[in-house]
Amino acid sequence: MRFMLIHYAPEAITELAETPPEVEKALAAWVAEWTARGVLLHGDRLRPAADATTVQVRGGDQLIADGPFAETKEQVAGYDLIECADLKEAIAVAAEHPTARLGAIELRRIAP
């Protein structure tokens, strides 16, 4: 089963110019471990929400806005695509990710 891990981090962290060294080290270790196990298929960080562009189409008109769709204290900071036997294993993988200690990780199974 494939799952998307959607990382939510406090806005103060997502807008830092550089990731704190201890977080960078923990992230590198997580990526190395789960890549070696064949679980991590792909992942990346996202630019800060302030760099986002939101697109909506209503009544045939495009509505374009700078920034995220919703105002919130936590922002989507990145994502990972993993492959696990079941939800229990996906939860275990997500719980090891540094973002789980800084913010939250939303798990969503990829639709078949």
PyRosetta script that sets phi, psi and omega in degrees:
from pyrosetta import init, pose_from_sequence

init()
pose = pose_from_sequence("MRFMLIHYAPEAITELAETPPEVEKALAAWVAEWTARGVLLHGDRLRPAADATTVQVRGGDQLIADGPFAETKEQVAGYDLIECADLKEAIAVAAEHPTARLGAIELRRIAP")
pose.set_psi(1, 136.0)
pose.set_omega(1, 176.6)
pose.set_phi(2, -99.6)
pose.set_psi(2, 141.4)
pose.set_omega(2, 179.7)
pose.set_phi(3, -130.8)
pose.set_psi(3, 145.8)
pose.set_omega(3, 172.1)
pose.set_phi(4, -101.2)
pose.set_psi(4, 127.0)
pose.set_omega(4, 172.6)
pose.set_phi(5, -98.3)
pose.set_psi(5, 117.0)
pose.set_omega(5, 179.6)
pose.set_phi(6, -105.1)
pose.set_psi(6, 117.8)
pose.set_omega(6, -173.9)
pose.set_phi(7, -91.3)
pose.set_psi(7, 127.7)
pose.set_omega(7, 174.5)
pose.set_phi(8, -114.3)
pose.set_psi(8, 127.8)
pose.set_omega(8, -179.3)
pose.set_phi(9, -131.8)
pose.set_psi(9, 154.0)
pose.set_omega(9, 176.9)
pose.set_phi(10, -56.8)
pose.set_psi(10, 141.6)
pose.set_omega(10, -177.6)
pose.set_phi(11, -54.4)
pose.set_psi(11, -36.4)
pose.set_omega(11, -179.4)
pose.set_phi(12, -60.3)
pose.set_psi(12, -32.2)
pose.set_omega(12, 179.9)
pose.set_phi(13, -81.1)
pose.set_psi(13, -42.1)
pose.set_omega(13, -176.8)
pose.set_phi(14, -67.4)
pose.set_psi(14, -20.9)
pose.set_omega(14, -178.1)
pose.set_phi(15, -97.3)
pose.set_psi(15, 2.1)
pose.set_omega(15, 176.8)
pose.set_phi(16, -67.2)
pose.set_psi(16, 142.0)
pose.set_omega(16, 177.6)
pose.set_phi(17, -65.8)
pose.set_psi(17, -35.6)
pose.set_omega(17, 179.3)
pose.set_phi(18, -131.9)
pose.set_psi(18, 143.0)
pose.set_omega(18, 176.3)
pose.set_phi(19, -71.2)
pose.set_psi(19, 135.2)
pose.set_omega(19, 177.1)
pose.set_phi(20, -53.8)
pose.set_psi(20, 139.5)
pose.set_omega(20, -175.1)
pose.set_phi(21, -54.1)
pose.set_psi(21, -38.9)
pose.set_omega(21, -178.7)
pose.set_phi(22, -67.3)
pose.set_psi(22, -34.5)
pose.set_omega(22, 177.3)
pose.set_phi(23, -71.5)
pose.set_psi(23, -42.6)
pose.set_omega(23, 178.7)
pose.set_phi(24, -58.8)
pose.set_psi(24, -42.6)
pose.set_omega(24, -180.0)
pose.set_phi(25, -65.6)
pose.set_psi(25, -44.8)
pose.set_omega(25, 179.5)
pose.set_phi(26, -64.8)
pose.set_psi(26, -39.4)
pose.set_omega(26, 179.1)
pose.set_phi(27, -65.0)
pose.set_psi(27, -44.8)
pose.set_omega(27, 178.9)
pose.set_phi(28, -60.3)
pose.set_psi(28, -40.3)
pose.set_omega(28, 178.8)
pose.set_phi(29, -65.8)
pose.set_psi(29, -42.0)
pose.set_omega(29, 179.1)
pose.set_phi(30, -62.1)
pose.set_psi(30, -47.9)
pose.set_omega(30, -179.8)
pose.set_phi(31, -59.9)
pose.set_psi(31, -46.2)
pose.set_omega(31, -179.2)
pose.set_phi(32, -61.4)
pose.set_psi(32, -45.7)
pose.set_omega(32, -177.8)
pose.set_phi(33, -62.9)
pose.set_psi(33, -50.9)
pose.set_omega(33, -173.4)
pose.set_phi(34, -77.7)
pose.set_psi(34, -23.3)
pose.set_omega(34, 171.9)
pose.set_phi(35, -69.6)
pose.set_psi(35, -44.9)
pose.set_omega(35, 179.4)
pose.set_phi(36, -61.4)
pose.set_psi(36, -33.5)
pose.set_omega(36, 178.8)
pose.set_phi(37, -79.9)
pose.set_psi(37, -6.6)
pose.set_omega(37, -179.8)
pose.set_phi(38, 79.1)
pose.set_psi(38, 15.5)
pose.set_omega(38, -178.2)
pose.set_phi(39, -90.8)
pose.set_psi(39, -45.3)
pose.set_omega(39, -178.3)
pose.set_phi(40, -78.5)
pose.set_psi(40, 117.3)
pose.set_omega(40, -179.5)
pose.set_phi(41, -94.0)
pose.set_psi(41, -37.7)
pose.set_omega(41, -178.6)
pose.set_phi(42, -169.7)
pose.set_psi(42, 153.5)
pose.set_omega(42, 174.9)
pose.set_phi(43, -172.2)
pose.set_psi(43, 161.8)
pose.set_omega(43, 178.3)
pose.set_phi(44, -166.9)
pose.set_psi(44, 164.5)
pose.set_omega(44, 175.1)
pose.set_phi(45, -90.4)
pose.set_psi(45, 158.3)
pose.set_omega(45, 175.9)
pose.set_phi(46, -112.2)
pose.set_psi(46, 153.3)
pose.set_omega(46, 174.5)
pose.set_phi(47, -64.8)
pose.set_psi(47, 160.7)
pose.set_omega(47, 179.8)
pose.set_phi(48, -57.0)
pose.set_psi(48, 154.3)
pose.set_omega(48, -179.0)
pose.set_phi(49, -58.8)
pose.set_psi(49, -28.5)
pose.set_omega(49, 178.6)
pose.set_phi(50, -61.6)
pose.set_psi(50, -22.5)
pose.set_omega(50, 178.7)
pose.set_phi(51, -89.9)
pose.set_psi(51, -1.0)
pose.set_omega(51, -176.3)
pose.set_phi(52, -74.4)
pose.set_psi(52, 156.7)
pose.set_omega(52, 169.7)
pose.set_phi(53, -127.2)
pose.set_psi(53, 129.9)
pose.set_omega(53, -179.9)
pose.set_phi(54, -106.2)
pose.set_psi(54, 130.6)
pose.set_omega(54, -178.2)
pose.set_phi(55, -117.5)
pose.set_psi(55, 129.9)
pose.set_omega(55, 173.5)
pose.set_phi(56, -133.9)
pose.set_psi(56, 150.2)
pose.set_omega(56, 172.8)
pose.set_phi(57, -122.4)
pose.set_psi(57, 121.9)
pose.set_omega(57, -179.5)
pose.set_phi(58, -132.3)
pose.set_psi(58, 123.0)
pose.set_omega(58, 179.6)
pose.set_phi(59, 58.9)
pose.set_psi(59, 31.6)
pose.set_omega(59, -179.9)
pose.set_phi(60, 82.6)
pose.set_psi(60, -5.3)
pose.set_omega(60, 179.3)
pose.set_phi(61, -98.2)
pose.set_psi(61, 137.1)
pose.set_omega(61, 174.5)
pose.set_phi(62, -83.4)
pose.set_psi(62, 129.7)
pose.set_omega(62, 175.5)
pose.set_phi(63, -112.1)
pose.set_psi(63, 113.3)
pose.set_omega(63, -176.3)
pose.set_phi(64, -112.2)
pose.set_psi(64, 130.9)
pose.set_omega(64, 178.8)
pose.set_phi(65, -133.2)
pose.set_psi(65, 140.6)
pose.set_omega(65, 172.7)
pose.set_phi(66, -75.9)
pose.set_psi(66, 138.8)
pose.set_omega(66, 177.3)
pose.set_phi(67, 96.0)
pose.set_psi(67, 179.6)
pose.set_omega(67, -176.6)
pose.set_phi(68, -74.3)
pose.set_psi(68, 162.8)
pose.set_omega(68, 179.8)
pose.set_phi(69, -65.3)
pose.set_psi(69, -42.6)
pose.set_omega(69, -176.6)
pose.set_phi(70, -117.7)
pose.set_psi(70, 143.6)
pose.set_omega(70, 173.2)
pose.set_phi(71, -83.5)
pose.set_psi(71, 127.3)
pose.set_omega(71, -179.1)
pose.set_phi(72, -155.4)
pose.set_psi(72, 159.5)
pose.set_omega(72, -180.0)
pose.set_phi(73, -78.3)
pose.set_psi(73, -25.0)
pose.set_omega(73, 177.0)
pose.set_phi(74, -108.0)
pose.set_psi(74, 142.0)
pose.set_omega(74, -177.7)
pose.set_phi(75, -120.8)
pose.set_psi(75, 154.9)
pose.set_omega(75, 173.5)
pose.set_phi(76, -70.0)
pose.set_psi(76, 120.0)
pose.set_omega(76, -174.0)
pose.set_phi(77, -104.2)
pose.set_psi(77, -21.2)
pose.set_omega(77, -177.8)
pose.set_phi(78, 176.0)
pose.set_psi(78, -173.7)
pose.set_omega(78, -178.2)
pose.set_phi(79, -153.6)
pose.set_psi(79, 159.7)
pose.set_omega(79, 171.2)
pose.set_phi(80, -141.5)
pose.set_psi(80, 144.1)
pose.set_omega(80, 173.6)
pose.set_phi(81, -109.0)
pose.set_psi(81, 121.7)
pose.set_omega(81, -177.8)
pose.set_phi(82, -124.3)
pose.set_psi(82, 160.4)
pose.set_omega(82, 174.8)
pose.set_phi(83, -124.8)
pose.set_psi(83, 122.8)
pose.set_omega(83, -176.4)
pose.set_phi(84, -135.7)
pose.set_psi(84, 163.5)
pose.set_omega(84, 179.6)
pose.set_phi(85, -67.7)
pose.set_psi(85, -35.0)
pose.set_omega(85, -176.1)
pose.set_phi(86, -164.0)
pose.set_psi(86, 179.0)
pose.set_omega(86, -179.2)
pose.set_phi(87, -61.8)
pose.set_psi(87, -37.2)
pose.set_omega(87, -179.8)
pose.set_phi(88, -58.8)
pose.set_psi(88, -44.6)
pose.set_omega(88, 178.8)
pose.set_phi(89, -67.2)
pose.set_psi(89, -40.0)
pose.set_omega(89, 179.4)
pose.set_phi(90, -62.3)
pose.set_psi(90, -38.9)
pose.set_omega(90, 177.3)
pose.set_phi(91, -63.6)
pose.set_psi(91, -42.0)
pose.set_omega(91, 179.1)
pose.set_phi(92, -62.4)
pose.set_psi(92, -41.8)
pose.set_omega(92, 178.6)
pose.set_phi(93, -64.8)
pose.set_psi(93, -47.1)
pose.set_omega(93, -179.7)
pose.set_phi(94, -61.9)
pose.set_psi(94, -37.9)
pose.set_omega(94, -178.6)
pose.set_phi(95, -65.2)
pose.set_psi(95, -23.3)
pose.set_omega(95, 179.2)
pose.set_phi(96, -83.8)
pose.set_psi(96, -14.3)
pose.set_omega(96, -176.4)
pose.set_phi(97, -73.3)
pose.set_psi(97, 139.0)
pose.set_omega(97, 179.6)
pose.set_phi(98, -56.2)
pose.set_psi(98, -31.4)
pose.set_omega(98, 179.7)
pose.set_phi(99, -61.8)
pose.set_psi(99, -29.1)
pose.set_omega(99, 179.2)
pose.set_phi(100, -62.5)
pose.set_psi(100, -25.7)
pose.set_omega(100, 179.0)
pose.set_phi(101, -90.7)
pose.set_psi(101, -19.9)
pose.set_omega(101, -178.2)
pose.set_phi(102, -98.2)
pose.set_psi(102, -32.1)
pose.set_omega(102, -175.7)
pose.set_phi(103, -148.3)
pose.set_psi(103, -114.9)
pose.set_omega(103, -179.7)
pose.set_phi(104, -151.7)
pose.set_psi(104, 156.0)
pose.set_omega(104, 174.5)
pose.set_phi(105, -125.1)
pose.set_psi(105, 124.2)
pose.set_omega(105, 175.6)
pose.set_phi(106, -94.5)
pose.set_psi(106, 129.1)
pose.set_omega(106, 177.9)
pose.set_phi(107, -101.8)
pose.set_psi(107, 130.0)
pose.set_omega(107, 174.0)
pose.set_phi(108, -134.9)
pose.set_psi(108, 128.0)
pose.set_omega(108, 177.1)
pose.set_phi(109, -71.5)
pose.set_psi(109, 138.6)
pose.set_omega(109, 176.3)
pose.set_phi(110, -72.7)
pose.set_psi(110, 131.2)
pose.set_omega(110, -178.2)
pose.set_phi(111, -63.6)
pose.set_psi(111, 137.2)
pose.set_omega(111, 179.3)
pose.set_phi(112, -66.9)
pose.dump_pdb("model.pdb")
